[in-house]
Amino acid sequence: MATVLFYEKPGCRNNTRQKAMLELAGHVVKAINLLEHPWSQEKLEPFFCNKEVAEWFNPAAPSIKSGEINPSMFTGEEAIALMLQEPLLIKRPLMHIGSHRLQGFDIEVLSKLITLEPLQTTDNKQKNCTMSDINDMNACPHSNNLSCNYPEE
């Protein structure tokens, strides 16, 4: 089993579900507050790999939803500089697993690195989460144009 450094926004429903899935599969998840972590360009950039700059941004961030910020208008350096000032703009989660750094909860990519099948132990038999039970682990559950600034219910 792997140790997963899981950079999250505390209280985010999706991040909570994603961490639970990893833990049910037997991984050790060390949650880190993405909004308070001391980021630098050198620390943040490796999480984005070969993605387009616009994909680095959290589409549920208030300034993106309002149209104040257009993610497709930035170079990589400009995007990172902006994210260092406003970490809520970073698409979550960021994960560090061994030598791999990932952005977003891409089940296909993750399953190539670690197992995602739940362990069958006494503690989680009732939870019995299977891959077929998982809908979308990335779509923001906010409705009615709420954004990440609103507390979870």
DRENKE-210496 format. One record per atom (N, C-alpha, C, O): x, y, z; residue in one letter. Coordinates in steps of 0.05 Angstrom, whole numbers, plus 5000, padded with zeros to 4 digits. Layout:
% DRENKE-210496
XYZA
...
***
This chain:
% DRENKE-210496
501749765000M
500050005000M
501750255000M
504050245009M
500750474990A
502250714986A
501550925007A
499450915019A
503451115010T
502851355026T
502251575005T
503751614987T
499951705009V
499051904991V
499052175005V
497452215024V
500652364996L
500452635006L
498252764990L
498452784965L
496152845004F
493652924990F
493153214997F
492253285019F
493653384978Y
493253674981Y
490353744975Y
489553704952Y
488953834995E
486053874992E
485154145003E
486754295015E
482654204997K
481354435010K
479654295032K
477754155026K
480354345058P
478854215079P
475854285077P
475054515072P
474154075080G
471254115078G
470154065050G
467754045047G
471854035030C
470953985003C
469753695002C
471153505009C
467353674993R
465953414992R
467353214974R
467752984982R
468253304951N
469653114933N
472253024945N
472952784944N
473753204957N
476353124969N
475852924991N
477352734995N
473652955007T
473052765028T
472452495016T
473352295026T
470852484995R
470252224981R
472752094970R
473051854972R
474452254958Q
476852154945Q
478752034966Q
479851824962Q
479052174988K
480752075010K
479651815021K
481151625026K
477051795024A
475751555035A
476251325016A
476751095025A
476151364990M
476651154971M
479451044973M
479950804973M
481351224976L
484151154979L
484550995005L
486050795005L
483351085026E
483650955052E
482350675052E
483450485063E
480050655039L
478750395037L
480450185022L
480249945026L
482050295004A
483850114988A
486450055004A
488249914994A
486650155028G
488850095046G
491250285045G
493250235057G
490950505031H
493050705030H
493050885054H
490950935066H
495350995060V
495651185082V
495351465068V
496951535051V
493351615077V
492851875065V
493652085085V
492552095108V
495452255078K
496352475094K
495252735082K
496252835062K
493052835094A
491653065083A
493253325090A
494053355113A
493553495071I
494953745074I
493253965063I
492153945041I
492954185078N
491254405069N
492654545046N
494654685049N
491554515022L
492654634998L
492754934999L
494455064988L
490755055013L
490555345015L
492555475033L
493155705030L
493655315052E
495555425071E
498455325067E
500255415080E
498855135049H
501455015044H
503255235032H
502355395016H
505855235041P
507655445030P
508655365002P
510855244999P
507155424981W
507855354954W
509955534943W
510255764952W
511355434923S
513155594906S
512755494878S
511455284874S
513855634859Q
513555544831Q
514855264828Q
513755094814Q
517155224840E
518554964838E
516954734850E
517054514840E
515554794872K
513954584885K
511354524871K
510454294870K
510154724859L
507454694847L
507554594818L
505954424811L
509454684803E
509554624774E
509554324768E
508154244749E
510954154783P
511053864775P
508353724776P
507953514764P
506353834790F
503753704792F
502153734766F
500353574761F
502953914749F
501453974725F
502253814700F
500853804680F
504553684702C
505553504681C
505253624653C
506253844648C
503953474635N
503653564608N
500853674602N
499953674579N
499453764622K
496753874618K
496854154607K
498854304610K
494754224593E
494454494583E
494054684607E
492854604627E
495154924605V
494955114627V
492155154637V
491655164662V
490155164620A
487455214628A
486454984646A
484655024662A
487554744643E
486654514660E
487854524688E
486954374705E
489754704693W
490854734720W
488954864739W
489154844763W
486955014728F
485255184744F
482755034754F
481654854740F
481855104777N
479454994790N
477055144778N
476655384784N
475455014762P
473155144749P
471055244769P
469355404762P
471055144794A
469155234814A
470155464830A
468655564848A
472555564825A
473555794840A
471856034834A
471156074810A
471156194854P
469256424849P
470156614827P
468556694811P
472756674826S
473656864805S
473556744777S
473556894757S
473556484775I
473356354749I
470356334742I
469556394719I
468756254761K
465856224755K
464656504748K
462756514731K
465656714760S
464556984754S
465557094728S
464357284718S
467556964716G
468657064691G
470957264695G
472057364675G
471557334720E
473657524726E
476357414716E
478057564706E
476757154718I
479257024708I
478556824687I
476756654690I
479856844664N
479556654642N
482156484641N
484156584632N
481956234650P
484356064651P
485856034624P
488255974625P
484556064602S
485856024576S
487556264568S
488856264547S
487556474584M
488956714577M
491856734589M
493156934586M
492756524603F
495256544618F
497356354607F
496756134597F
499856444609T
502156264604T
502456094630T
501256154650T
504055894629G
504555724652G
505655884675G
504755864698G
507656054670E
508856224691E
506856414703E
506756454727E
505156534686E
503156724696E
501056574713E
500256674734E
500256334704A
498256184719A
499356104747A
497956134767A
501756014748I
502955934774I
503156174792I
502556164816I
504056404781A
504356644798A
501556714809A
501456794833A
499456694793L
496856754803L
495856554824L
494656634844L
496456304820M
495756094839M
497256124865M
496156054886M
499656224864L
501156264889L
499856484906L
499856484930L
498656684892Q
497156894906Q
494456804915Q
493456884936Q
493156634899E
490356544905E
490256234901E
489356144880E
491056084921P
491155784918P
488355654912P
488355434903P
486255794918L
483555684911L
483255644881L
481555494873L
484955764865L
484855734836L
486055464827L
485555384804L
487455324845I
488755074837I
486654854837I
485254804856I
486454714814K
484654484813K
485654264832K
488054194832K
483754154847R
484453964868R
483553684860R
481953654841R
484553484874P
486753494893P
489453484879P
489553414855P
491553554893L
494253504884L
495153264901L
494553254925L
496453064888M
497352834903M
500252774897M
501152794874M
501652694917H
504452614915H
504552324924H
504252274948H
505152144905I
505251864911I
507951754901I
508351744877I
509651684920G
512351604912G
513751824897G
514052044907G
514651774872S
515951974856S
513952114837S
514752284821S
511452054839H
509352164821H
507952394834H
507252394858H
507352594818R
505752824827R
503452844807R
503852854783R
501052854818L
498552854802L
496753084810L
496753174832L
495253174790Q
493153374795Q
490553254786Q
490353154764Q
488553284804G
485953174797G
485852874805G
487852744808G
483452774808F
483052494816F
482252334792F
479852264788F
484252274775D
483752124751D
484051824757D
486251734761D
481851684759I
481851404767I
483551234748I
484851054758I
483451294723E
485051134704E
488051164709E
489550964710E
488951404714V
491751454719V
492551344746V
494551204749V
490851384767L
491451284794L
491650984794L
493350874807L
489750844780S
489750554781S
492250434767S
492750194771S
493650584752K
496250494741K
498450504761K
500550374759K
498050684781L
500150724802L
499650564827L
501450444839L
497050554835I
496350424860I
493650274857I
492250334838I
493050094875T
490449964873T
488350144885T
488850294904T
486050134873L
483750284883L
481550104893L
479450204903L
481949844891E
479949654900E
479949654931E
482049634943E
477549664943P
477449664972P
478349404985P
477749184974P
479749425007L
480449185022L
477949085035L
476149235043L
477748825038Q
475448705053Q
476248645081Q
477348435087Q
475748835098T
476248805127T
473648835142T
471648925131T
473648765167T
471248785183T
470249075184T
467849125183T
472149265185D
471349545187D
469949655162D
468149825165D
470649565139N
469449685115N
467649495099N
466949565076N
466849265110K
465149095095K
462449225089K
461249195068K
461449385109Q
458949525104Q
459249735082Q
457349785067Q
461549855080K
461950065060K
462149945032K
461250065013K
463449715030N
463749555006N
463549724980N
461849674963N
465249914978C
465450084954C
466849934932C
468949824937C
465649934909T
467049814886T
467350014864T
466050224864T
469049954845M
469550144823M
466950204808M
466650424798M
465150014806S
462750064791S
460850254806S
459050364794S
461250284833D
459550464849D
460450754846D
458950934853D
462750804835I
463851074834I
462751214809I
463251134787I
461451444814N
460451604792N
462751784783N
464651684771N
462652034788D
464652214780D
466052324806D
464752454822D
468552254809M
469952344833M
471152614830M
472652704847M
470652754808N
471753014803N
469753244801N
470353474808N
467353184792A
465353394787A
464653524814A
464153384834A
464653784814C
463953924839C
460953894844C
459353944826C
460253814869P
457453764875P
455854024880P
453454014885P
457154254878H
455754504883H
453554544862H
454054494838H
451254634871S
449154694852S
448254974856S
449155114874S
446455064839N
445355334841N
447455544842N
447255754856N
449555504826N
451755694824N
453255764849N
454555974851N
453055584869L
454755624893L
457655574885L
458155444865L
459455664901S
462255634894S
463755524918S
462555474939S
466255494915C
467955384937C
468155564961C
469255484982C
467255804959N
467355984982N
465155925003N
465356005026N
463155774994Y
460955715013Y
461555465029Y
462555265018Y
460955465055P
461455225070P
459754995062P
457555035052P
460754755066E
459254515059E
457054475079E
457254555102E
454954355070E
452654305087E
452854025098E
451053935113E
***
